């Protein structure tokens, strides 16, 4: 009972599965259309025999307005990874609220930036985040229109997507991942394959060869000073993050930082790889690494880390 109430509290503070942040549509069972409440029925769609309703749900207005009424089956059945982890005692209630709070903060920042940028649909910023990203990418080559607000927005959207894909969204099955891969642009496919191959290579090298030898592979060559725009760095950050989810076991932050530095070196972009430690609650030391280009973090730095060595 306590867990049930706690899970409800988490959902009330979140609502991202209803407002279109995580999903653009919600699946319906066959024949379920006839029993849908009017609020959901107005968003009903049938595409190639696959029934669903569009999100955001019209019944969601900061919270579900038909909670105690007839709803779609998916409304009561869906449980995000945060709820599953909390229910299985893998995370605490405070940690769950922390993930939700961080997501809400990012959403608020994104909404503020969206309202300041001309040309992006201001009315439905979260019913299709991917559409917003596609719109931004179409402006990347238009230097007159692409400004600091666009860069900040891309960073915030990437941060939110990473948080959602690692903490909230169900892990996609192999088939859906393959379908998604073939839908992305060719340039992104090439970058992802490069990141995957380099990340696997980095994991193997760092597993069997000394760090001193590995450091020779990522030389300290300083390329001509240049202030790299975030739009040049975000694709590498995204590719490393996506590739990390497909490795045979979770890559360490050193693996990711090493691979990202290698990719940037191939593009003649100087970066700083930092290794550090963090003292845990039981006074245990944990190793962490992070990578930066100027002030932009390719592999994010963990909080309260003490710097030990840089490459």
C-alpha positions, 0 to 999 in steps of 0.5 A: 500500500505504501509503495502504491501511494508513493508511486502515485506521488511520483506519477503526479509530479511527472506526467511525461507519459501523458503530455507527449514528452516521452511518447507521441502516441499511446497504443490501444488494444483491438476493439478498445475504441468503442470504450474510450472516453470522449477526451481520448476518443477525439485523438484516436487514429488507425494507421495500417491497422495499428490503433492508438491515440495521439499525445498529449492526451486532451484529458491531461491538464497538469494532471489526469482529469479522468483518473477515476473514470474509464480510461484506455488500458495503457493508461493504467498499465504503463509503468516507466523505468523509474517506477519499476526501479523504485518498486524493485528497490533499486532506487529510493523515493528521493532518487525517483523524485530527483529524476522527475525534478531534473526532467521538469526543470529541463522541460521548463528551460526548453519551453522558455527557449522555445518561446524565444525562438522564431519559427518553432511551434510554440503551442505544442513544444512537447507533443513531438520533441523529435519534430522540434529537433528536426526543425532545429537541424534544418536551421543549422546551415542558416547561420543568420538564424542559428543563434545562441538560443538555438545552441542552448536549446539543442543542449537542453533537448539532448540532456532531456532525451538522455535522461528519458532514455536512461531513466524513464523510457522502456528499453526498446526491443531489438526490432524497434531499435533496428527500425529506428536506426534505418529511419535516421539520416545517413550522416547520423548512421555513419557517426553512430557506427563510427562511435560504436566501433571506436567505443568497442575498440576503446573498451578492449584496449583499456581492458588489456593495455596499460593506460600509459600506452593508451595515452599515446593513441590519443596524443596531446597534439594541440590543434589551432585554437578555435572556439567550436560551436556546440552544434559541431560537438553535440552530434559526437556527444549524442553518438557516444551516448547512443553507442554506449547503450548497445555495448555488451556491458555498460561502458565506464566513463573512461571508456566513453571519454577515451572513445569521444576524445579519439573521435574528436581527434579525428576531426582535429578538435582538441579536448581535455580528458580528466580522470578523478575519484568520488568518495561514496557514502561508505567512504569507498572511492569510485573512479570517474572520467569526463571529457570537455571541449572548452566548457562544453562537456562531451562526457558529463562530469559527475558531481563532487569529483576530485580531479587527479589527472588530465590527458 
